Amino acid sequence: MLSFAFSAEQEDFRRQLRKFAETELAPRYRERAARAEFSFEAHRQLADLGVLGIGLPEEYGGSGEPDPITLGLATEALAYGDVNVAAAPVQVGLVAGQLAWGGRQAVVQAWLPRLIAGEVVAAIAVTEPAGGSDVAALRTEAKKVAGGWVLNGEKIAITHATSAAVGLVYAREPGSRGHDGISCFAMDLGSPGVGRTPTPGMGALPLCWGGLSFEDVFVPDDGLVGAAGRGFAGAMRHFDFSRPALGLLCLGAAQASIDEAAAWAVEREAFGRPLAAFQGVSFPLAEHATYLEAARWLCYRSLWTRESGAQHTQYAAMSKWWPPIVAKDAIEAALVTFGNLGYSIELPLQQRYRDVASYLIADGTAGIQKRIIATAMMGRTAAR
Ligand SMILES: Cc1cc2nc3c(=O)[nH]c(=O)nc-3n(C[C@H](O)[C@H](O)[C@H](O)COP(=O)(O)OP(=O)(O)OC[C@H]3O[C@@H](n4cnc5c(N)ncnc54)[C@H](O)[C@@H]3O)c2cc1C
């Protein structure tokens, strides 16, 4: 029989995290969201709850085997209280996963325990002024020298640019073109020659978004993650995980918004009746609840397919283009249900709207995800 049930342990964990999200995270969400400052206090609480080590090797403090479904559940549950804090397990999972399965021993030992313990955060630096969607156009160069590599170039729009201690930086061999010749380097962002510039955004401020520059930055041989010149394929495999997780992140925030709007519709009266008595109010909320549920299962379908080891690139792309849009639309409907209060900064709705909007772009826009799906359906003709 087909089952949509999570295991008893997963349900317990989800309940625990949802309670934490509502009682600990939600009350200070807007306060944290107003500052371009990473909250290590909240981050360490996630580490104490075991969230940052999900699916990572036990010897470094993780829970063991890859566990994408539990990571998705955790992300969704935490986003109910604070969508910015809840982004941490996705980022840690993305970086630490690449390090754990592609990093050299010295680098893994240096960073993985600290990432899992919540002592440091990491950045992934792909996007450049000349190429965001078109990753193969990146220009940052990594020149081989004795004992390591020397990197020169510039990255923009990087999450944790100003807060990360370590970065996974993608750079190419001089003279290489396209996807070939791109490698991934684990770089200590305190190294000489690294520059950091904050970029103010319309939301997601605590994720410390900004630019990174590299001027003759030396990365020792141990810093190479995966095979030299094969960094692009390695990165794509990990984005297949982060995309459904980011979908669930947006949906968790949207579910909180729809729940708040439903409660308000019962409480608030207009024309002598509760708002909920008007189908013009209750039906849109019912419709958004339906879309949220459908989008959730698309994300879990993708994570489940990943866990089973099957090819899931197209499901991951579906989970990244549609759920953030569903979530953004649901938050907008919740905001309107509250009338003037919804627009006020006294409520979290406007903040969630701006924070979730970042995922319409981060990790690839809807247009790029549709390109990936179309390629899976129709071959490379669809990606020309
Ligand atoms: C909040 C936030 C966090 C981010 N964090 C990171 C990070 O941590 N690390 C990192 O490396 N990057 C990060 N990014 C960058 C992000 O991945 C890029 O912005 C994104 O991939 C789009 O690239 P671009 O901005 O260069 O837009 P462009 O590539 O210039 O695209 C502009 C528009 O054209 C469309 N477009 C381009 N080509 C096509 C095509 N072939 N078919 C259809 N449409 C197309 C795009 O969909 C988009 O709408 C982040 C971005 C944001 C907003």
Ligand as a Chemical Component Dictionary entry (heavy atoms), coordinates in Angstrom:
data_LIG
# 
_chem_comp.id                   LIG 
_chem_comp.type                 NON-POLYMER 
_chem_comp.pdbx_formal_charge   0 
_chem_comp.three_letter_code    LIG 
# 
loop_
_chem_comp_atom.comp_id 
_chem_comp_atom.atom_id 
_chem_comp_atom.alt_atom_id 
_chem_comp_atom.type_symbol 
_chem_comp_atom.charge 
_chem_comp_atom.model_Cartn_x 
_chem_comp_atom.model_Cartn_y 
_chem_comp_atom.model_Cartn_z 
_chem_comp_atom.pdbx_ordinal 
LIG C1  C1  C 0 18.750 36.114 -1.551  1  
LIG C2  C2  C 0 19.713 35.493 -2.508  2  
LIG C3  C3  C 0 20.673 34.609 -2.042  3  
LIG C4  C4  C 0 21.618 34.070 -2.921  4  
LIG N1  N1  N 0 22.604 33.256 -2.416  5  
LIG C5  C5  C 0 23.560 32.805 -3.270  6  
LIG C6  C6  C 0 24.656 32.035 -2.763  7  
LIG O1  O1  O 0 24.735 31.747 -1.575  8  
LIG N2  N2  N 0 25.607 31.627 -3.640  9  
LIG C7  C7  C 0 25.563 31.924 -4.967  10 
LIG O2  O2  O 0 26.458 31.524 -5.694  11 
LIG N3  N3  N 0 24.542 32.657 -5.481  12 
LIG C8  C8  C 0 23.542 33.112 -4.672  13 
LIG N4  N4  N 0 22.528 33.880 -5.153  14 
LIG C9  C9  C 0 22.534 34.229 -6.554  15 
LIG C10 C10 C 0 21.491 33.474 -7.363  16 
LIG O3  O3  O 0 21.804 32.098 -7.451  17 
LIG C11 C11 C 0 21.410 34.152 -8.748  18 
LIG O4  O4  O 0 20.958 35.479 -8.550  19 
LIG C12 C12 C 0 20.499 33.424 -9.682  20 
LIG O5  O5  O 0 21.047 32.170 -10.052 21 
LIG C13 C13 C 0 20.207 34.237 -10.945 22 
LIG O6  O6  O 0 21.385 34.691 -11.517 23 
LIG P1  P1  P 0 21.526 36.251 -11.891 24 
LIG O7  O7  O 0 21.132 37.039 -10.720 25 
LIG O8  O8  O 0 22.863 36.475 -12.476 26 
LIG O9  O9  O 0 20.414 36.503 -13.005 27 
LIG P2  P2  P 0 20.580 36.274 -14.559 28 
LIG O10 O10 O 0 21.272 34.992 -14.822 29 
LIG O11 O11 O 0 21.132 37.513 -15.167 30 
LIG O12 O12 O 0 19.060 36.129 -15.008 31 
LIG C14 C14 C 0 18.203 37.275 -15.046 32 
LIG C15 C15 C 0 16.799 36.797 -15.453 33 
LIG O13 O13 O 0 16.856 36.154 -16.743 34 
LIG C16 C16 C 0 16.315 34.841 -16.650 35 
LIG N5  N5  N 0 17.073 33.930 -17.510 36 
LIG C17 C17 C 0 18.410 33.904 -17.734 37 
LIG N6  N6  N 0 18.726 32.930 -18.579 38 
LIG C18 C18 C 0 17.566 32.302 -18.899 39 
LIG C19 C19 C 0 17.222 31.188 -19.737 40 
LIG N7  N7  N 0 18.150 30.511 -20.432 41 
LIG N8  N8  N 0 15.921 30.808 -19.818 42 
LIG C20 C20 C 0 14.971 31.480 -19.120 43 
LIG N9  N9  N 0 15.236 32.532 -18.311 44 
LIG C21 C21 C 0 16.516 32.936 -18.215 45 
LIG C22 C22 C 0 16.440 34.434 -15.183 46 
LIG O14 O14 O 0 15.447 33.479 -14.858 47 
LIG C23 C23 C 0 16.218 35.765 -14.476 48 
LIG O15 O15 O 0 14.855 35.990 -14.319 49 
LIG C24 C24 C 0 21.555 34.409 -4.297  50 
LIG C25 C25 C 0 20.553 35.263 -4.769  51 
LIG C26 C26 C 0 19.645 35.808 -3.891  52 
LIG C27 C27 C 0 18.589 36.738 -4.418  53 
# 
loop_
_chem_comp_bond.comp_id 
_chem_comp_bond.atom_id_1 
_chem_comp_bond.atom_id_2 
_chem_comp_bond.value_order 
_chem_comp_bond.pdbx_ordinal 
LIG C1  C2  SING 1  
LIG C2  C3  SING 2  
LIG C2  C26 DOUB 3  
LIG C3  C4  DOUB 4  
LIG C4  N1  SING 5  
LIG C4  C24 SING 6  
LIG N1  C5  DOUB 7  
LIG C5  C6  SING 8  
LIG C5  C8  SING 9  
LIG C6  O1  DOUB 10 
LIG C6  N2  SING 11 
LIG N2  C7  SING 12 
LIG C7  O2  DOUB 13 
LIG C7  N3  SING 14 
LIG N3  C8  DOUB 15 
LIG C8  N4  SING 16 
LIG N4  C9  SING 17 
LIG N4  C24 SING 18 
LIG C9  C10 SING 19 
LIG C10 O3  SING 20 
LIG C10 C11 SING 21 
LIG C11 O4  SING 22 
LIG C11 C12 SING 23 
LIG C12 O5  SING 24 
LIG C12 C13 SING 25 
LIG C13 O6  SING 26 
LIG O6  P1  SING 27 
LIG P1  O7  DOUB 28 
LIG P1  O8  SING 29 
LIG P1  O9  SING 30 
LIG O9  P2  SING 31 
LIG P2  O10 DOUB 32 
LIG P2  O11 SING 33 
LIG P2  O12 SING 34 
LIG O12 C14 SING 35 
LIG C14 C15 SING 36 
LIG C15 O13 SING 37 
LIG C15 C23 SING 38 
LIG O13 C16 SING 39 
LIG C16 N5  SING 40 
LIG C16 C22 SING 41 
LIG N5  C17 SING 42 
LIG N5  C21 SING 43 
LIG C17 N6  DOUB 44 
LIG N6  C18 SING 45 
LIG C18 C19 SING 46 
LIG C18 C21 DOUB 47 
LIG C19 N7  SING 48 
LIG C19 N8  DOUB 49 
LIG N8  C20 SING 50 
LIG C20 N9  DOUB 51 
LIG N9  C21 SING 52 
LIG C22 O14 SING 53 
LIG C22 C23 SING 54 
LIG C23 O15 SING 55 
LIG C24 C25 DOUB 56 
LIG C25 C26 SING 57 
LIG C26 C27 SING 58 
# 
